[in-house]
Amino acid sequence: MVNAPKDNAGMLWDSLLLDNQLCYALYAAAHRMTKSYRPLLDRLGLTYPQYLVLLVLWETEGVTVSEIGRRLRLDSGTLTPVLKRLEVAGLLVRNRRQSDEREVEIGLTPRGRSLRAEAVHVRQSVMCQLNLTEPEIQAMRADLNHLIENLSANG
């Protein structure tokens, strides 16, 4: 195909090509990333959202549902079923906070804590698939966090 010079309308139409869409690149990357995690997490009996919740709890145990939601950028309607499934699986407990009965505090069970050692291998396996250096991963994460902040500020 011959690339003819483009007028303004042609450039506008090019902006609508799938390969020129940042949103699609992010969507496809996110899909591939969760697909990479799936078989590794299946061995642990976890879904990707459950894994994310556990990452928050391994970092800071005894946090509220709203704090987990803030960290994961999820609303309580999305988060509550994930927490219930983790509780049924025996990985966490939910208790009303004594200082404020309206808040539910989440704690890990011994089984939930012990899963952390196995989860280290999950991240290592996925990082090997990426074929990126740790500084490259950190730079990409910083760029994505900047994008998330910009989009969050706009609604």
FENBELBEL-V286060 format. One record per residue. N is the residue number from 1. PSI is psi in radians with two decimals (NA if undefined). OMEGA is omega in degrees with one decimal (none if undefined). D_CENTER is the distance of its C-alpha to the mean C-alpha in Angstrom with 1 decimal. Layout:
# FENBELBEL-V286060
((N,PSI,OMEGA,D_CENTER) (N,PSI,OMEGA,D_CENTER))
This chain:
# FENBELBEL-V286060
((1,2.37,-179.4,40.6) (2,2.32,177.9,42.2) (3,1.80,178.7,40.2) (4,2.69,175.2,42.5) (5,2.56,-174.2,42.3) (6,2.48,171.9,40.1) (7,-3.09,-178.5,41.0) (8,-0.67,179.2,38.7) (9,-0.71,178.3,38.1) (10,-0.68,177.8,37.2) (11,-0.66,178.0,34.7) (12,-0.74,178.8,33.1) (13,-0.67,177.5,32.9) (14,-0.55,179.7,31.3) (15,-0.28,179.0,28.5) (16,0.05,175.6,27.7) (17,2.41,-178.6,27.4) (18,-0.76,-178.1,24.2) (19,-0.21,178.2,24.1) (20,0.11,-175.4,24.3) (21,2.04,173.6,21.3) (22,-0.72,-178.8,18.4) (23,-0.69,179.9,16.5) (24,-0.72,178.7,17.2) (25,-0.73,178.4,16.3) (26,-0.74,178.9,12.8) (27,-0.85,-178.8,12.6) (28,-0.70,178.6,14.2) (29,-0.75,179.0,12.2) (30,-0.73,179.0,8.9) (31,-0.81,179.4,11.1) (32,-0.66,-179.2,12.6) (33,-0.85,179.5,9.7) (34,-0.58,176.8,8.6) (35,-0.62,177.6,12.4) (36,-0.61,-179.3,12.9) (37,-0.54,-170.0,11.0) (38,-0.95,-177.0,12.8) (39,-0.57,179.3,16.3) (40,-0.71,179.5,15.3) (41,-0.54,176.4,13.5) (42,-0.69,179.0,16.4) (43,-0.46,178.6,18.7) (44,-0.06,-178.6,17.2) (45,0.51,-176.4,17.3) (46,2.63,167.7,13.6) (47,2.92,179.4,11.2) (48,-0.80,176.7,7.6) (49,-0.65,177.2,7.0) (50,-0.71,177.6,9.8) (51,-0.76,179.3,8.6) (52,-0.73,177.3,5.8) (53,-0.78,179.5,9.0) (54,-0.63,176.2,11.2) (55,-0.75,178.1,9.7) (56,-0.78,-177.3,10.6) (57,-0.58,176.5,13.8) (58,-0.49,178.9,14.8) (59,-0.77,-178.1,14.7) (60,1.82,179.9,16.6) (61,2.68,177.3,18.2) (62,0.49,178.4,20.1) (63,2.85,180.0,17.9) (64,2.86,176.3,18.2) (65,-0.73,-178.9,16.2) (66,-0.60,177.6,16.3) (67,-0.72,176.4,15.0) (68,-0.77,178.5,11.9) (69,-0.72,178.9,11.5) (70,-0.80,-179.0,12.2) (71,-0.68,-177.3,9.8) (72,-0.04,-177.7,6.7) (73,0.80,178.2,8.9) (74,2.55,175.7,9.8) (75,2.87,-175.4,13.5) (76,-0.51,178.1,15.5) (77,-0.56,177.4,16.5) (78,-0.67,-173.5,13.1) (79,-0.67,-174.7,12.4) (80,-0.81,178.2,15.9) (81,-0.60,178.0,16.2) (82,-0.78,179.1,13.2) (83,-0.71,179.0,15.1) (84,-0.74,179.3,18.4) (85,-0.66,177.2,17.5) (86,-0.61,177.9,16.5) (87,-0.77,178.2,19.7) (88,-0.61,179.1,21.7) (89,-0.09,178.0,20.5) (90,0.39,-177.6,21.9) (91,-0.35,178.5,18.9) (92,2.89,175.2,19.0) (93,2.53,177.1,21.6) (94,2.24,179.8,21.6) (95,2.54,173.2,24.6) (96,2.39,179.9,26.0) (97,2.30,-177.6,26.4) (98,-0.62,-178.3,30.1) (99,-0.39,179.7,30.2) (100,1.76,-175.2,28.8) (101,-0.30,-179.9,28.8) (102,-0.35,-177.8,26.6) (103,2.40,177.0,23.5) (104,2.18,179.9,21.9) (105,2.44,-177.4,20.9) (106,2.26,177.0,18.7) (107,2.67,178.2,20.0) (108,2.58,170.0,19.4) (109,2.92,174.6,22.2) (110,-0.67,178.1,23.8) (111,-0.69,178.0,22.2) (112,-0.67,177.7,18.7) (113,-0.71,-176.1,19.6) (114,-0.42,179.7,21.1) (115,-0.37,-179.3,18.1) (116,-0.74,-179.0,16.6) (117,-0.65,178.3,19.4) (118,-0.56,-176.7,18.5) (119,-0.37,177.7,14.8) (120,-0.67,-179.0,16.0) (121,-0.48,178.6,17.3) (122,-0.92,-179.1,14.0) (123,-0.76,-179.5,12.6) (124,-0.72,-180.0,16.2) (125,-0.76,-179.7,16.6) (126,-0.69,179.7,13.7) (127,-0.63,176.8,14.9) (128,-0.64,178.8,18.4) (129,-0.54,-176.5,17.5) (130,-0.49,-178.6,16.3) (131,0.72,177.3,19.8) (132,2.67,175.3,18.8) (133,2.83,178.0,20.2) (134,-0.74,175.8,18.3) (135,-0.63,177.3,19.7) (136,-0.70,178.1,18.6) (137,-0.77,179.1,14.9) (138,-0.71,179.5,15.4) (139,-0.74,179.0,17.1) (140,-0.75,178.9,14.5) (141,-0.71,177.9,11.8) (142,-0.76,178.0,14.5) (143,-0.76,179.9,15.3) (144,-0.69,176.9,11.9) (145,-0.66,176.6,11.9) (146,-0.77,177.3,15.4) (147,-0.77,179.2,14.6) (148,-0.78,178.6,12.2) (149,-0.77,178.9,15.0) (150,-0.78,-179.8,17.6) (151,-0.58,178.6,16.2) (152,-0.62,-179.7,15.6) (153,-0.43,-178.3,19.2) (154,0.27,176.7,20.5) (155,NA,none,19.4))
